[in-house]
Amino acid sequence: MSAFAMLSLTSPSLLAFDTQRAEGNVGTIYGMAHGPCDTHMRERLDPVSPESLRPLFQSVFRPLQRGKALEPMVFFNGCSLLALDGTG
């Protein structure tokens, strides 16, 4: 939940996220009592194979591609420029 909250709030770092958590209502919204340290986040995320995320990515990307929603985002040589990390 911490990783989701950090990405959805577009925190530039764990320190900024923890400050935002301490000052705001992040705990109320996301049900978090405290933010994780960077070592804990790495321990949780490093073992995740990027290949395991491919089916999820494809389930979102393919309908957008078929519906031509990505055509306005074609940038160079038929390639799309997409910000998929939730920041913009």
PyMOL Python script that loads the backbone (N, CA, C, O; Angstrom):
from pymol import cmd

cmd.read_pdbstr("""\
ATOM      1  N   MET A   1       0.829  -1.188   0.000  1.00  0.00           N
ATOM      2  CA  MET A   1       0.000   0.000   0.000  1.00  0.00           C
ATOM      3  C   MET A   1       0.874   1.252   0.000  1.00  0.00           C
ATOM      4  O   MET A   1       0.519   2.270  -0.595  1.00  0.00           O
ATOM      5  N   SER A   2       2.017   1.165   0.673  1.00  0.00           N
ATOM      6  CA  SER A   2       2.918   2.308   0.724  1.00  0.00           C
ATOM      7  C   SER A   2       3.438   2.674  -0.660  1.00  0.00           C
ATOM      8  O   SER A   2       3.511   3.851  -1.013  1.00  0.00           O
ATOM      9  N   ALA A   3       3.799   1.659  -1.441  1.00  0.00           N
ATOM     10  CA  ALA A   3       4.306   1.924  -2.791  1.00  0.00           C
ATOM     11  C   ALA A   3       3.220   2.564  -3.637  1.00  0.00           C
ATOM     12  O   ALA A   3       3.490   3.514  -4.373  1.00  0.00           O
ATOM     13  N   PHE A   4       2.002   2.062  -3.546  1.00  0.00           N
ATOM     14  CA  PHE A   4       0.894   2.651  -4.304  1.00  0.00           C
ATOM     15  C   PHE A   4       0.654   4.090  -3.882  1.00  0.00           C
ATOM     16  O   PHE A   4       0.466   4.965  -4.727  1.00  0.00           O
ATOM     17  N   ALA A   5       0.659   4.338  -2.578  1.00  0.00           N
ATOM     18  CA  ALA A   5       0.438   5.693  -2.078  1.00  0.00           C
ATOM     19  C   ALA A   5       1.538   6.622  -2.554  1.00  0.00           C
ATOM     20  O   ALA A   5       1.265   7.755  -2.951  1.00  0.00           O
ATOM     21  N   MET A   6       2.778   6.156  -2.519  1.00  0.00           N
ATOM     22  CA  MET A   6       3.896   6.994  -2.936  1.00  0.00           C
ATOM     23  C   MET A   6       3.790   7.352  -4.415  1.00  0.00           C
ATOM     24  O   MET A   6       4.031   8.499  -4.794  1.00  0.00           O
ATOM     25  N   LEU A   7       3.433   6.384  -5.247  1.00  0.00           N
ATOM     26  CA  LEU A   7       3.287   6.663  -6.680  1.00  0.00           C
ATOM     27  C   LEU A   7       2.075   7.529  -6.974  1.00  0.00           C
ATOM     28  O   LEU A   7       2.145   8.429  -7.810  1.00  0.00           O
ATOM     29  N   SER A   8       0.973   7.271  -6.302  1.00  0.00           N
ATOM     30  CA  SER A   8      -0.231   8.048  -6.597  1.00  0.00           C
ATOM     31  C   SER A   8      -0.101   9.491  -6.127  1.00  0.00           C
ATOM     32  O   SER A   8      -0.750  10.386  -6.669  1.00  0.00           O
ATOM     33  N   LEU A   9       0.737   9.716  -5.119  1.00  0.00           N
ATOM     34  CA  LEU A   9       0.965  11.075  -4.632  1.00  0.00           C
ATOM     35  C   LEU A   9       2.164  11.729  -5.316  1.00  0.00           C
ATOM     36  O   LEU A   9       2.505  12.874  -5.018  1.00  0.00           O
ATOM     37  N   THR A  10       2.796  11.007  -6.223  1.00  0.00           N
ATOM     38  CA  THR A  10       3.965  11.461  -6.996  1.00  0.00           C
ATOM     39  C   THR A  10       5.051  12.057  -6.113  1.00  0.00           C
ATOM     40  O   THR A  10       5.582  13.130  -6.399  1.00  0.00           O
ATOM     41  N   SER A  11       5.368  11.357  -5.049  1.00  0.00           N
ATOM     42  CA  SER A  11       6.453  11.793  -4.165  1.00  0.00           C
ATOM     43  C   SER A  11       7.789  11.561  -4.863  1.00  0.00           C
ATOM     44  O   SER A  11       8.013  10.489  -5.426  1.00  0.00           O
ATOM     45  N   PRO A  12       8.678  12.552  -4.833  1.00  0.00           N
ATOM     46  CA  PRO A  12       9.962  12.406  -5.513  1.00  0.00           C
ATOM     47  C   PRO A  12      10.946  11.495  -4.784  1.00  0.00           C
ATOM     48  O   PRO A  12      11.919  11.033  -5.379  1.00  0.00           O
ATOM     49  N   SER A  13      10.697  11.231  -3.493  1.00  0.00           N
ATOM     50  CA  SER A  13      11.591  10.374  -2.721  1.00  0.00           C
ATOM     51  C   SER A  13      10.835   9.801  -1.524  1.00  0.00           C
ATOM     52  O   SER A  13       9.741  10.251  -1.185  1.00  0.00           O
ATOM     53  N   LEU A  14      11.441   8.803  -0.897  1.00  0.00           N
ATOM     54  CA  LEU A  14      10.825   8.243   0.310  1.00  0.00           C
ATOM     55  C   LEU A  14      10.789   9.265   1.433  1.00  0.00           C
ATOM     56  O   LEU A  14       9.836   9.300   2.210  1.00  0.00           O
ATOM     57  N   LEU A  15      11.822  10.097   1.524  1.00  0.00           N
ATOM     58  CA  LEU A  15      11.837  11.128   2.554  1.00  0.00           C
ATOM     59  C   LEU A  15      10.686  12.116   2.356  1.00  0.00           C
ATOM     60  O   LEU A  15       9.993  12.466   3.311  1.00  0.00           O
ATOM     61  N   ALA A  16      10.486  12.562   1.113  1.00  0.00           N
ATOM     62  CA  ALA A  16       9.378  13.483   0.818  1.00  0.00           C
ATOM     63  C   ALA A  16       8.037  12.818   1.105  1.00  0.00           C
ATOM     64  O   ALA A  16       7.123  13.450   1.633  1.00  0.00           O
ATOM     65  N   PHE A  17       7.928  11.545   0.756  1.00  0.00           N
ATOM     66  CA  PHE A  17       6.696  10.809   1.018  1.00  0.00           C
ATOM     67  C   PHE A  17       6.427  10.713   2.516  1.00  0.00           C
ATOM     68  O   PHE A  17       5.300  10.926   2.962  1.00  0.00           O
ATOM     69  N   ASP A  18       7.475  10.389   3.301  1.00  0.00           N
ATOM     70  CA  ASP A  18       7.287  10.259   4.742  1.00  0.00           C
ATOM     71  C   ASP A  18       6.910  11.598   5.371  1.00  0.00           C
ATOM     72  O   ASP A  18       6.109  11.644   6.305  1.00  0.00           O
ATOM     73  N   THR A  19       7.485  12.686   4.863  1.00  0.00           N
ATOM     74  CA  THR A  19       7.122  14.017   5.353  1.00  0.00           C
ATOM     75  C   THR A  19       5.660  14.312   5.033  1.00  0.00           C
ATOM     76  O   THR A  19       4.917  14.815   5.876  1.00  0.00           O
ATOM     77  N   GLN A  20       5.260  13.995   3.811  1.00  0.00           N
ATOM     78  CA  GLN A  20       3.874  14.201   3.391  1.00  0.00           C
ATOM     79  C   GLN A  20       2.930  13.344   4.231  1.00  0.00           C
ATOM     80  O   GLN A  20       1.844  13.785   4.608  1.00  0.00           O
ATOM     81  N   ARG A  21       3.355  12.125   4.517  1.00  0.00           N
ATOM     82  CA  ARG A  21       2.542  11.222   5.333  1.00  0.00           C
ATOM     83  C   ARG A  21       2.375  11.780   6.740  1.00  0.00           C
ATOM     84  O   ARG A  21       1.276  11.761   7.295  1.00  0.00           O
ATOM     85  N   ALA A  22       3.468  12.276   7.317  1.00  0.00           N
ATOM     86  CA  ALA A  22       3.428  12.783   8.689  1.00  0.00           C
ATOM     87  C   ALA A  22       2.614  14.062   8.802  1.00  0.00           C
ATOM     88  O   ALA A  22       1.967  14.291   9.824  1.00  0.00           O
ATOM     89  N   GLU A  23       2.632  14.901   7.769  1.00  0.00           N
ATOM     90  CA  GLU A  23       1.959  16.197   7.822  1.00  0.00           C
ATOM     91  C   GLU A  23       0.496  16.145   7.375  1.00  0.00           C
ATOM     92  O   GLU A  23      -0.294  17.014   7.743  1.00  0.00           O
ATOM     93  N   GLY A  24       0.136  15.141   6.589  1.00  0.00           N
ATOM     94  CA  GLY A  24      -1.204  15.117   6.007  1.00  0.00           C
ATOM     95  C   GLY A  24      -2.043  13.955   6.484  1.00  0.00           C
ATOM     96  O   GLY A  24      -1.813  13.385   7.551  1.00  0.00           O
ATOM     97  N   ASN A  25      -3.023  13.619   5.664  1.00  0.00           N
ATOM     98  CA  ASN A  25      -3.949  12.544   6.033  1.00  0.00           C
ATOM     99  C   ASN A  25      -3.719  11.287   5.195  1.00  0.00           C
ATOM    100  O   ASN A  25      -4.659  10.545   4.913  1.00  0.00           O
ATOM    101  N   VAL A  26      -2.466  11.052   4.797  1.00  0.00           N
ATOM    102  CA  VAL A  26      -2.130   9.859   4.023  1.00  0.00           C
ATOM    103  C   VAL A  26      -2.495   8.597   4.800  1.00  0.00           C
ATOM    104  O   VAL A  26      -2.965   7.617   4.221  1.00  0.00           O
ATOM    105  N   GLY A  27      -2.278   8.628   6.109  1.00  0.00           N
ATOM    106  CA  GLY A  27      -2.629   7.474   6.930  1.00  0.00           C
ATOM    107  C   GLY A  27      -4.107   7.173   6.907  1.00  0.00           C
ATOM    108  O   GLY A  27      -4.510   6.010   6.917  1.00  0.00           O
ATOM    109  N   THR A  28      -4.919   8.212   6.877  1.00  0.00           N
ATOM    110  CA  THR A  28      -6.371   8.023   6.833  1.00  0.00           C
ATOM    111  C   THR A  28      -6.807   7.471   5.479  1.00  0.00           C
ATOM    112  O   THR A  28      -7.629   6.558   5.407  1.00  0.00           O
ATOM    113  N   ILE A  29      -6.255   8.029   4.418  1.00  0.00           N
ATOM    114  CA  ILE A  29      -6.657   7.621   3.066  1.00  0.00           C
ATOM    115  C   ILE A  29      -6.167   6.216   2.739  1.00  0.00           C
ATOM    116  O   ILE A  29      -6.925   5.393   2.224  1.00  0.00           O
ATOM    117  N   TYR A  30      -4.896   5.942   3.037  1.00  0.00           N
ATOM    118  CA  TYR A  30      -4.287   4.672   2.638  1.00  0.00           C
ATOM    119  C   TYR A  30      -4.160   3.664   3.777  1.00  0.00           C
ATOM    120  O   TYR A  30      -3.687   2.549   3.558  1.00  0.00           O
ATOM    121  N   GLY A  31      -4.572   4.035   4.987  1.00  0.00           N
ATOM    122  CA  GLY A  31      -4.521   3.115   6.111  1.00  0.00           C
ATOM    123  C   GLY A  31      -3.109   2.794   6.574  1.00  0.00           C
ATOM    124  O   GLY A  31      -2.822   1.658   6.952  1.00  0.00           O
ATOM    125  N   MET A  32      -2.230   3.780   6.548  1.00  0.00           N
ATOM    126  CA  MET A  32      -0.833   3.565   6.918  1.00  0.00           C
ATOM    127  C   MET A  32      -0.512   4.312   8.206  1.00  0.00           C
ATOM    128  O   MET A  32      -0.854   5.486   8.346  1.00  0.00           O
ATOM    129  N   ALA A  33       0.140   3.639   9.140  1.00  0.00           N
ATOM    130  CA  ALA A  33       0.560   4.294  10.369  1.00  0.00           C
ATOM    131  C   ALA A  33       1.902   4.988  10.192  1.00  0.00           C
ATOM    132  O   ALA A  33       2.151   6.030  10.797  1.00  0.00           O
ATOM    133  N   HIS A  34       2.776   4.405   9.355  1.00  0.00           N
ATOM    134  CA  HIS A  34       4.084   5.006   9.098  1.00  0.00           C
ATOM    135  C   HIS A  34       4.569   4.583   7.712  1.00  0.00           C
ATOM    136  O   HIS A  34       4.100   3.594   7.149  1.00  0.00           O
ATOM    137  N   GLY A  35       5.499   5.340   7.186  1.00  0.00           N
ATOM    138  CA  GLY A  35       6.047   5.043   5.868  1.00  0.00           C
ATOM    139  C   GLY A  35       7.205   4.063   5.952  1.00  0.00           C
ATOM    140  O   GLY A  35       7.851   3.965   6.995  1.00  0.00           O
ATOM    141  N   PRO A  36       7.480   3.339   4.879  1.00  0.00           N
ATOM    142  CA  PRO A  36       8.561   2.365   4.879  1.00  0.00           C
ATOM    143  C   PRO A  36       9.913   3.046   4.683  1.00  0.00           C
ATOM    144  O   PRO A  36       9.982   4.152   4.146  1.00  0.00           O
ATOM    145  N   CYS A  37      10.979   2.393   5.115  1.00  0.00           N
ATOM    146  CA  CYS A  37      12.313   2.903   4.809  1.00  0.00           C
ATOM    147  C   CYS A  37      12.691   2.407   3.413  1.00  0.00           C
ATOM    148  O   CYS A  37      12.080   1.471   2.898  1.00  0.00           O
ATOM    149  N   ASP A  38      13.679   3.024   2.815  1.00  0.00           N
ATOM    150  CA  ASP A  38      14.047   2.641   1.457  1.00  0.00           C
ATOM    151  C   ASP A  38      14.567   1.206   1.389  1.00  0.00           C
ATOM    152  O   ASP A  38      14.366   0.523   0.385  1.00  0.00           O
ATOM    153  N   THR A  39      15.234   0.743   2.447  1.00  0.00           N
ATOM    154  CA  THR A  39      15.717  -0.643   2.462  1.00  0.00           C
ATOM    155  C   THR A  39      14.545  -1.617   2.407  1.00  0.00           C
ATOM    156  O   THR A  39      14.591  -2.605   1.674  1.00  0.00           O
ATOM    157  N   HIS A  40      13.506  -1.344   3.169  1.00  0.00           N
ATOM    158  CA  HIS A  40      12.329  -2.218   3.170  1.00  0.00           C
ATOM    159  C   HIS A  40      11.653  -2.225   1.794  1.00  0.00           C
ATOM    160  O   HIS A  40      11.245  -3.281   1.310  1.00  0.00           O
ATOM    161  N   MET A  41      11.537  -1.066   1.172  1.00  0.00           N
ATOM    162  CA  MET A  41      10.920  -0.994  -0.159  1.00  0.00           C
ATOM    163  C   MET A  41      11.736  -1.807  -1.160  1.00  0.00           C
ATOM    164  O   MET A  41      11.174  -2.528  -1.984  1.00  0.00           O
ATOM    165  N   ARG A  42      13.053  -1.691  -1.088  1.00  0.00           N
ATOM    166  CA  ARG A  42      13.907  -2.461  -2.006  1.00  0.00           C
ATOM    167  C   ARG A  42      13.766  -3.964  -1.767  1.00  0.00           C
ATOM    168  O   ARG A  42      13.707  -4.747  -2.715  1.00  0.00           O
ATOM    169  N   GLU A  43      13.714  -4.356  -0.505  1.00  0.00           N
ATOM    170  CA  GLU A  43      13.559  -5.768  -0.176  1.00  0.00           C
ATOM    171  C   GLU A  43      12.250  -6.327  -0.724  1.00  0.00           C
ATOM    172  O   GLU A  43      12.189  -7.491  -1.117  1.00  0.00           O
ATOM    173  N   ARG A  44      11.216  -5.513  -0.750  1.00  0.00           N
ATOM    174  CA  ARG A  44       9.906  -5.953  -1.242  1.00  0.00           C
ATOM    175  C   ARG A  44       9.822  -5.944  -2.767  1.00  0.00           C
ATOM    176  O   ARG A  44       9.210  -6.829  -3.365  1.00  0.00           O
ATOM    177  N   LEU A  45      10.446  -4.933  -3.399  1.00  0.00           N
ATOM    178  CA  LEU A  45      10.266  -4.742  -4.840  1.00  0.00           C
ATOM    179  C   LEU A  45      11.344  -5.397  -5.697  1.00  0.00           C
ATOM    180  O   LEU A  45      11.050  -5.823  -6.814  1.00  0.00           O
ATOM    181  N   ASP A  46      12.574  -5.492  -5.217  1.00  0.00           N
ATOM    182  CA  ASP A  46      13.660  -6.043  -6.025  1.00  0.00           C
ATOM    183  C   ASP A  46      13.402  -7.470  -6.505  1.00  0.00           C
ATOM    184  O   ASP A  46      13.744  -7.784  -7.645  1.00  0.00           O
ATOM    185  N   PRO A  47      12.812  -8.353  -5.683  1.00  0.00           N
ATOM    186  CA  PRO A  47      12.587  -9.724  -6.157  1.00  0.00           C
ATOM    187  C   PRO A  47      11.493  -9.839  -7.232  1.00  0.00           C
ATOM    188  O   PRO A  47      11.378 -10.884  -7.873  1.00  0.00           O
ATOM    189  N   VAL A  48      10.709  -8.810  -7.434  1.00  0.00           N
ATOM    190  CA  VAL A  48       9.619  -8.883  -8.408  1.00  0.00           C
ATOM    191  C   VAL A  48      10.193  -8.812  -9.816  1.00  0.00           C
ATOM    192  O   VAL A  48      10.847  -7.837 -10.184  1.00  0.00           O
ATOM    193  N   SER A  49       9.946  -9.832 -10.580  1.00  0.00           N
ATOM    194  CA  SER A  49      10.426  -9.876 -11.959  1.00  0.00           C
ATOM    195  C   SER A  49       9.582  -8.947 -12.827  1.00  0.00           C
ATOM    196  O   SER A  49       8.354  -9.012 -12.783  1.00  0.00           O
ATOM    197  N   PRO A  50      10.224  -8.084 -13.615  1.00  0.00           N
ATOM    198  CA  PRO A  50       9.455  -7.231 -14.525  1.00  0.00           C
ATOM    199  C   PRO A  50       8.574  -8.051 -15.473  1.00  0.00           C
ATOM    200  O   PRO A  50       7.518  -7.592 -15.909  1.00  0.00           O
ATOM    201  N   GLU A  51       9.019  -9.255 -15.781  1.00  0.00           N
ATOM    202  CA  GLU A  51       8.249 -10.133 -16.677  1.00  0.00           C
ATOM    203  C   GLU A  51       6.895 -10.507 -16.060  1.00  0.00           C
ATOM    204  O   GLU A  51       5.931 -10.745 -16.787  1.00  0.00           O
ATOM    205  N   SER A  52       6.819 -10.558 -14.742  1.00  0.00           N
ATOM    206  CA  SER A  52       5.554 -10.910 -14.088  1.00  0.00           C
ATOM    207  C   SER A  52       4.514  -9.798 -14.245  1.00  0.00           C
ATOM    208  O   SER A  52       3.319 -10.036 -14.069  1.00  0.00           O
ATOM    209  N   LEU A  53       4.961  -8.594 -14.572  1.00  0.00           N
ATOM    210  CA  LEU A  53       4.043  -7.468 -14.754  1.00  0.00           C
ATOM    211  C   LEU A  53       3.528  -7.353 -16.190  1.00  0.00           C
ATOM    212  O   LEU A  53       2.576  -6.619 -16.455  1.00  0.00           O
ATOM    213  N   ARG A  54       4.160  -8.080 -17.115  1.00  0.00           N
ATOM    214  CA  ARG A  54       3.787  -7.984 -18.529  1.00  0.00           C
ATOM    215  C   ARG A  54       2.305  -8.270 -18.800  1.00  0.00           C
ATOM    216  O   ARG A  54       1.687  -7.508 -19.544  1.00  0.00           O
ATOM    217  N   PRO A  55       1.702  -9.324 -18.237  1.00  0.00           N
ATOM    218  CA  PRO A  55       0.274  -9.566 -18.502  1.00  0.00           C
ATOM    219  C   PRO A  55      -0.618  -8.404 -18.066  1.00  0.00           C
ATOM    220  O   PRO A  55      -1.578  -8.063 -18.757  1.00  0.00           O
ATOM    221  N   LEU A  56      -0.305  -7.801 -16.928  1.00  0.00           N
ATOM    222  CA  LEU A  56      -1.079  -6.654 -16.456  1.00  0.00           C
ATOM    223  C   LEU A  56      -0.924  -5.474 -17.409  1.00  0.00           C
ATOM    224  O   LEU A  56      -1.905  -4.822 -17.767  1.00  0.00           O
ATOM    225  N   PHE A  57       0.310  -5.207 -17.815  1.00  0.00           N
ATOM    226  CA  PHE A  57       0.571  -4.125 -18.757  1.00  0.00           C
ATOM    227  C   PHE A  57      -0.186  -4.353 -20.062  1.00  0.00           C
ATOM    228  O   PHE A  57      -0.817  -3.437 -20.590  1.00  0.00           O
ATOM    229  N   GLN A  58      -0.119  -5.577 -20.576  1.00  0.00           N
ATOM    230  CA  GLN A  58      -0.788  -5.883 -21.837  1.00  0.00           C
ATOM    231  C   GLN A  58      -2.304  -5.767 -21.724  1.00  0.00           C
ATOM    232  O   GLN A  58      -2.962  -5.356 -22.680  1.00  0.00           O
ATOM    233  N   SER A  59      -2.863  -6.119 -20.582  1.00  0.00           N
ATOM    234  CA  SER A  59      -4.319  -6.029 -20.424  1.00  0.00           C
ATOM    235  C   SER A  59      -4.793  -4.577 -20.450  1.00  0.00           C
ATOM    236  O   SER A  59      -5.950  -4.315 -20.779  1.00  0.00           O
ATOM    237  N   VAL A  60      -3.925  -3.640 -20.112  1.00  0.00           N
ATOM    238  CA  VAL A  60      -4.266  -2.224 -20.180  1.00  0.00           C
ATOM    239  C   VAL A  60      -3.900  -1.651 -21.546  1.00  0.00           C
ATOM    240  O   VAL A  60      -4.676  -0.899 -22.136  1.00  0.00           O
ATOM    241  N   PHE A  61      -2.727  -2.002 -22.043  1.00  0.00           N
ATOM    242  CA  PHE A  61      -2.183  -1.413 -23.257  1.00  0.00           C
ATOM    243  C   PHE A  61      -2.946  -1.840 -24.523  1.00  0.00           C
ATOM    244  O   PHE A  61      -3.237  -1.004 -25.379  1.00  0.00           O
ATOM    245  N   ARG A  62      -3.261  -3.104 -24.642  1.00  0.00           N
ATOM    246  CA  ARG A  62      -3.901  -3.606 -25.873  1.00  0.00           C
ATOM    247  C   ARG A  62      -5.247  -2.951 -26.183  1.00  0.00           C
ATOM    248  O   ARG A  62      -5.461  -2.539 -27.322  1.00  0.00           O
ATOM    249  N   PRO A  63      -6.166  -2.838 -25.212  1.00  0.00           N
ATOM    250  CA  PRO A  63      -7.430  -2.158 -25.531  1.00  0.00           C
ATOM    251  C   PRO A  63      -7.231  -0.691 -25.938  1.00  0.00           C
ATOM    252  O   PRO A  63      -7.954  -0.175 -26.791  1.00  0.00           O
ATOM    253  N   LEU A  64      -6.265  -0.036 -25.331  1.00  0.00           N
ATOM    254  CA  LEU A  64      -5.979   1.356 -25.712  1.00  0.00           C
ATOM    255  C   LEU A  64      -5.443   1.420 -27.133  1.00  0.00           C
ATOM    256  O   LEU A  64      -5.786   2.314 -27.906  1.00  0.00           O
ATOM    257  N   GLN A  65      -4.610   0.471 -27.452  1.00  0.00           N
ATOM    258  CA  GLN A  65      -4.038   0.426 -28.793  1.00  0.00           C
ATOM    259  C   GLN A  65      -5.114   0.102 -29.834  1.00  0.00           C
ATOM    260  O   GLN A  65      -5.173   0.742 -30.883  1.00  0.00           O
ATOM    261  N   ARG A  66      -5.952  -0.877 -29.550  1.00  0.00           N
ATOM    262  CA  ARG A  66      -7.027  -1.250 -30.490  1.00  0.00           C
ATOM    263  C   ARG A  66      -8.045  -0.129 -30.669  1.00  0.00           C
ATOM    264  O   ARG A  66      -8.584   0.059 -31.759  1.00  0.00           O
ATOM    265  N   GLY A  67      -8.305   0.611 -29.599  1.00  0.00           N
ATOM    266  CA  GLY A  67      -9.265   1.710 -29.668  1.00  0.00           C
ATOM    267  C   GLY A  67      -8.676   3.000 -30.213  1.00  0.00           C
ATOM    268  O   GLY A  67      -9.347   4.031 -30.245  1.00  0.00           O
ATOM    269  N   LYS A  68      -7.412   2.942 -30.643  1.00  0.00           N
ATOM    270  CA  LYS A  68      -6.716   4.082 -31.245  1.00  0.00           C
ATOM    271  C   LYS A  68      -6.542   5.253 -30.279  1.00  0.00           C
ATOM    272  O   LYS A  68      -6.342   6.388 -30.710  1.00  0.00           O
ATOM    273  N   ALA A  69      -6.616   4.982 -28.978  1.00  0.00           N
ATOM    274  CA  ALA A  69      -6.431   6.036 -27.981  1.00  0.00           C
ATOM    275  C   ALA A  69      -4.975   6.489 -27.890  1.00  0.00           C
ATOM    276  O   ALA A  69      -4.680   7.565 -27.370  1.00  0.00           O
ATOM    277  N   LEU A  70      -4.067   5.653 -28.404  1.00  0.00           N
ATOM    278  CA  LEU A  70      -2.649   5.981 -28.309  1.00  0.00           C
ATOM    279  C   LEU A  70      -2.121   6.743 -29.521  1.00  0.00           C
ATOM    280  O   LEU A  70      -0.999   7.247 -29.492  1.00  0.00           O
ATOM    281  N   GLU A  71      -2.910   6.832 -30.578  1.00  0.00           N
ATOM    282  CA  GLU A  71      -2.441   7.507 -31.794  1.00  0.00           C
ATOM    283  C   GLU A  71      -1.970   8.944 -31.556  1.00  0.00           C
ATOM    284  O   GLU A  71      -0.963   9.342 -32.143  1.00  0.00           O
ATOM    285  N   PRO A  72      -2.644   9.737 -30.730  1.00  0.00           N
ATOM    286  CA  PRO A  72      -2.146  11.097 -30.493  1.00  0.00           C
ATOM    287  C   PRO A  72      -0.801  11.138 -29.757  1.00  0.00           C
ATOM    288  O   PRO A  72      -0.164  12.189 -29.682  1.00  0.00           O
ATOM    289  N   MET A  73      -0.377  10.002 -29.221  1.00  0.00           N
ATOM    290  CA  MET A  73       0.866   9.968 -28.456  1.00  0.00           C
ATOM    291  C   MET A  73       2.046   9.435 -29.261  1.00  0.00           C
ATOM    292  O   MET A  73       3.135   9.239 -28.721  1.00  0.00           O
ATOM    293  N   VAL A  74       1.823   9.200 -30.570  1.00  0.00           N
ATOM    294  CA  VAL A  74       2.932   8.751 -31.414  1.00  0.00           C
ATOM    295  C   VAL A  74       3.938   9.885 -31.484  1.00  0.00           C
ATOM    296  O   VAL A  74       3.601  11.023 -31.811  1.00  0.00           O
ATOM    297  N   PHE A  75       5.191   9.546 -31.166  1.00  0.00           N
ATOM    298  CA  PHE A  75       6.214  10.568 -30.991  1.00  0.00           C
ATOM    299  C   PHE A  75       7.261  10.548 -32.095  1.00  0.00           C
ATOM    300  O   PHE A  75       7.505  11.571 -32.734  1.00  0.00           O
ATOM    301  N   PHE A  76       7.877   9.405 -32.324  1.00  0.00           N
ATOM    302  CA  PHE A  76       8.986   9.333 -33.267  1.00  0.00           C
ATOM    303  C   PHE A  76       9.032   7.945 -33.891  1.00  0.00           C
ATOM    304  O   PHE A  76       9.029   6.940 -33.181  1.00  0.00           O
ATOM    305  N   ASN A  77       9.075   7.891 -35.205  1.00  0.00           N
ATOM    306  CA  ASN A  77       9.162   6.620 -35.943  1.00  0.00           C
ATOM    307  C   ASN A  77       8.082   5.618 -35.534  1.00  0.00           C
ATOM    308  O   ASN A  77       8.347   4.419 -35.447  1.00  0.00           O
ATOM    309  N   GLY A  78       6.878   6.102 -35.286  1.00  0.00           N
ATOM    310  CA  GLY A  78       5.767   5.222 -34.948  1.00  0.00           C
ATOM    311  C   GLY A  78       5.763   4.729 -33.512  1.00  0.00           C
ATOM    312  O   GLY A  78       4.934   3.894 -33.150  1.00  0.00           O
ATOM    313  N   CYS A  79       6.661   5.223 -32.697  1.00  0.00           N
ATOM    314  CA  CYS A  79       6.724   4.822 -31.284  1.00  0.00           C
ATOM    315  C   CYS A  79       5.928   5.803 -30.436  1.00  0.00           C
ATOM    316  O   CYS A  79       5.864   6.994 -30.738  1.00  0.00           O
ATOM    317  N   SER A  80       5.332   5.294 -29.383  1.00  0.00           N
ATOM    318  CA  SER A  80       4.542   6.128 -28.484  1.00  0.00           C
ATOM    319  C   SER A  80       5.384   6.565 -27.294  1.00  0.00           C
ATOM    320  O   SER A  80       6.244   5.827 -26.814  1.00  0.00           O
ATOM    321  N   LEU A  81       5.122   7.757 -26.838  1.00  0.00           N
ATOM    322  CA  LEU A  81       5.773   8.283 -25.646  1.00  0.00           C
ATOM    323  C   LEU A  81       4.714   8.344 -24.554  1.00  0.00           C
ATOM    324  O   LEU A  81       3.799   9.166 -24.605  1.00  0.00           O
ATOM    325  N   LEU A  82       4.851   7.456 -23.558  1.00  0.00           N
ATOM    326  CA  LEU A  82       3.853   7.347 -22.504  1.00  0.00           C
ATOM    327  C   LEU A  82       4.510   7.435 -21.131  1.00  0.00           C
ATOM    328  O   LEU A  82       5.572   6.855 -20.903  1.00  0.00           O
ATOM    329  N   ALA A  83       3.874   8.158 -20.226  1.00  0.00           N
ATOM    330  CA  ALA A  83       4.302   8.178 -18.824  1.00  0.00           C
ATOM    331  C   ALA A  83       3.421   7.192 -18.080  1.00  0.00           C
ATOM    332  O   ALA A  83       2.272   7.503 -17.768  1.00  0.00           O
ATOM    333  N   LEU A  84       3.938   6.017 -17.794  1.00  0.00           N
ATOM    334  CA  LEU A  84       3.139   4.962 -17.179  1.00  0.00           C
ATOM    335  C   LEU A  84       3.368   4.824 -15.679  1.00  0.00           C
ATOM    336  O   LEU A  84       2.869   3.885 -15.058  1.00  0.00           O
ATOM    337  N   ASP A  85       4.107   5.740 -15.101  1.00  0.00           N
ATOM    338  CA  ASP A  85       4.375   5.638 -13.678  1.00  0.00           C
ATOM    339  C   ASP A  85       3.398   6.452 -12.840  1.00  0.00           C
ATOM    340  O   ASP A  85       3.562   6.550 -11.624  1.00  0.00           O
ATOM    341  N   GLY A  86       2.394   7.033 -13.469  1.00  0.00           N
ATOM    342  CA  GLY A  86       1.374   7.770 -12.734  1.00  0.00           C
ATOM    343  C   GLY A  86       1.736   9.208 -12.424  1.00  0.00           C
ATOM    344  O   GLY A  86       1.052   9.859 -11.634  1.00  0.00           O
ATOM    345  N   THR A  87       2.808   9.720 -13.035  1.00  0.00           N
ATOM    346  CA  THR A  87       3.235  11.078 -12.709  1.00  0.00           C
ATOM    347  C   THR A  87       2.793  12.129 -13.708  1.00  0.00           C
ATOM    348  O   THR A  87       2.956  13.322 -13.452  1.00  0.00           O
ATOM    349  N   GLY A  88       2.239  11.721 -14.837  1.00  0.00           N
ATOM    350  CA  GLY A  88       1.816  12.760 -15.781  1.00  0.00           C
ATOM    351  C   GLY A  88       1.451  12.210 -17.122  1.00  0.00           C
ATOM    352  O   GLY A  88       1.076  12.966 -18.019  1.00  0.00           O
TER     353      GLY A  88
END
""", "prot")
cmd.dss("prot")
cmd.show_as("cartoon", "prot")
cmd.util.cbc("prot")
cmd.orient("prot")
